[in-house]
Amino acid sequence: MTRPRLPVRVPGNFRRSRIKRLIAALLGLGLVAATVGLLVLSGQITLQSSTGAKVSSGLHEVATVPVNASQLVSWLPDAWQRERVLEPATRMMIAASYIRAWAAIGRFQSTGERPAVNDTFSGAARRAVLDLPRTGPSATWDLRHSLELEFYALDGATVAFHDGGANIARTVGTGLNETVLLSHESYDVVMVLEDGFWRIRQLRRSAGSDTATLTTDAAGATAITGTPTTTPLTVPASLATEYRPAGWAPVLPVAVTASATPTPTPGATPTPAPSVVPIPAPTLLAPATLGADFARLRALGFDTIRVPLPYTELGGAKPTDDAITGLITLLEQADRHGLRVDLVLFDGFPDLTPANWVAADAHLTAIATAVRGQPALALWDLADRPEQRTTGSPSPAEIRAFLLHTGSVLRELDPGTPQTVSWATSAAAADPSMARLVDAVSLHLTGGGDPTAAIGAVRAALPDRAVLLTVTGLSTEGGWGPLPKTEARQASDVARVLLAAERAGLSRLSVAAFADTKTDAGGLLRADGSAKPAAVLFEAGAQLTTIPAPGLLDYATSKFWILVFAALLAGAGVLLWVRHRLRKRRLQKPGPADSPTTGQHDRPGSTPQ
């Protein structure tokens, strides 16, 4: 007789150990997920904060024909006034060939390609270019040329001119150990017409050229030679906030003439297509809108606005007439309301490498020419946190050379307005080589930390330069960090910054932004125009020491802690569900009293066991 199998009893300590293993597995999965998240986050932070040159920037390739070739050449009145006058079409061809020749030099030095050199040079000039040392400059960029015609042959096949304003940028080395040379040179040029191409037969550098040399080493130190030392201009004391207008260009609706085109018939006169007529629209920078904003700014206690000028939105290398008109209107309205204006150039400029300097020069020339002399204009900021720009992989030397070059161009255009550069770290701002190029040193910090140490470091390194402090990034949108981004924390951070500036005796300060936008909730006003608690701290007599730190409610409304609390609740729910399932299974299993042997009936005639 086969005995029935008894049910297996699971010891209680075994069930407890299984629950512990399950909990450990869940905790392990959570730890793995957290580790992966931290690695991804740290990787993003590293990519966003890295300022070094990438491997791809080790070799600078110059374009065969510069994108902005038409902006490189200007002609002075011709010195040649004899038999034959240079035709306009021939003048354009000569200028284009001359620019292609300079680009061919840079292309040859950066890649070794010879076809462009063969097309644009002839005779001894060609041999001289091909003999240039490949171990020397990594690349050459021409930034501007000023030509004066000195000879034009009767047969129209030979021309000679003087280039008295050749601005040239050259790079030597790569990455951190790189040198950039900025030269203002003069050349005597002879070009001949061969096989239908204008080629350079002679390119002789004249005496009297000057060169500025900028070098950065592996430690990040900058050395500049060849620039004159100037006495810094006075920068007035200010209490500012960042002001971004709603837009710089109008929205132009178009009206299409609604006239049906009949079906053409043989011999009939074709009907012209419907015409598209643009309807002028007022600029978004309306005086009434600006006036209301500026009156509110003055009521809050500000005397200055910091206005970033978006490169692309203004029109890029060729700022639009609407953008220029809007900028002038802004400056005029600011002056009418007793506000000074600090203009921040090249906001969103895509690439600081020398290949884009010609476009930057054209943009800067149009802006500065239009607004110089405006009473409200108080300061030019050449660039905001340039060391954090990685688009195009500019090297530290190229970034600083860009500032040196644009600062020099701006001095020629507007010598009476002070200049500065806003750096993201006190180490970059305290660089004495860069500081002597500007009239004031600016430090742009993000977040609400105490800037006392940063101010002290810059002042100790540069006692002869005024120091400006800008603090933004005081967002109230919640965020995903462990510290809450609420209006209470913004008020606390603003109070901390104002106290630090007051204790340091800093009289030039810009804090936060004026109003929230669709992409930034760091303003002192909400999107509906109502004031946040931090706005009242700029009024005279505001009690800065009584502003409380963020409380428990601020942490409770933080996205980070909400997520953590939700994860804990989910984990607790999983554990309770597992315990419930195990208990239910234990109760459903038959006990000793329900064993099959106890209720089994004896067979008839058998002896009870």
Summary of the structure (lengths in Angstrom):
residues: 609
radius of gyration: 35.8
end to end distance: 12.8
largest distance: 147.1
contacts: 1813
relative contact order: 0.09
helix: 39%
strand: 23%
